[in-house]
Amino acid sequence: MSAIELRHKFARNFVGMEKQGRLAAVAVVASFILQISLAVLTGQYLMENTSSAVAIAGVFLLIIFIGTRMRALNNIIHECSHATFTKKRSDNVLIGKFCASLLLKSFEDFRKEHLSHHAHLGDYEHDLDLKGLQDLRLEDPLTPRVIFRHIFTPLMGKHLPYYLGTNLSLRDGLPFLLFRVLLIVAFIWFTLLNPMAGLFLILVPFAFVFPAINYWVDCIDHAGLTQATDDLDASRNVAVPPLVRWLFFPRNDCYHLVHHLFPQIPATHLPNSHTTLTGEHCYATRTNAAIALPSDKTVLEQGTIPAE
């Protein structure tokens, strides 16, 4: 069964799924902003009041945590680009622009690139999401050597030219451009007053941890699969414990194959939708549909699709 046939068979199962309302959506965004703020304040307190090994370890963990919460805001931008984060399309656009501005991005540019990714997955000429990453060779089959390359690419900063940047265009409108400029000014002011906190708790998570997570998640989503001729084989889910999912896949984005097959499914419904699809043999028997933890040898077999 192909992806087209699978979509046709399950179309009715995933139509009209409940989306959260405006207040709930705003609360979700606010919760991630609050988590970032509390983590920055906690890290600042640790740096100013103690220099013990425990405090240093705590600051290190907070730096990673802040990067994961930035990733969560990026996930919300992604959901808004599909108009699945909240009920009203206009609210999705407004929230998407707000969250994009927090990360110094343009929502309109993000949406244009990402929708081309769904329409032309793996076609470097038309898939604008992956076109800019072509030099990173995500299409290479996942041999042990390639996996090690993907692991170490962010650690050596080789991904930064492709993942790090700011967008000060007017494409989201003048108010959001001014908001981004205000955020930059606020960061400079905060860093002048609190140099260590500004550097380690804002700049490092934004400029290193957040892009690294984005790169690694892109590898989890598509590495070794982008040249597949059927959408069933071009993305992957990954099975992770709940705590790991909460930290690194905060909006259920570990179900990336489900998302590519049915992009209209709101993120909160992805786990149950995956469970529904596992009742279909052609989905359940694919290694990319629900792979094991990274320590399992099946990670090295992602290019192998079991026969139906």
Secondary structure, 3 states (H helix, E strand, C coil): CCHHHHHHHHHHHHCCCCCCCHHHHHHHHHHHHHHHHHHHHHHHHHHHHCCCHHHHHHHHHHHHHHHHHHHHHHHHHHHHHCCCCCCCHHHHHHHHHHHHHHCCCCHHHHHHHHHHHHHCCCCCCCCHHHHCCHHHCCCCCCCHHHHHHHHHHHHCCCCHHHHCCCCCCCCCCHHHHHHHHHHHHHHHHHHHHCHHHHHHHHHHHHHHHHHHHHHHHHHHHHCCCCCCCCHHHCCCEECCCHHHHHHHCCCCCCEHHHHHHCCCCCHHHHHHHHHHHCCCHHHHCCCCCCECCCCCHHHHHCCCCCCC
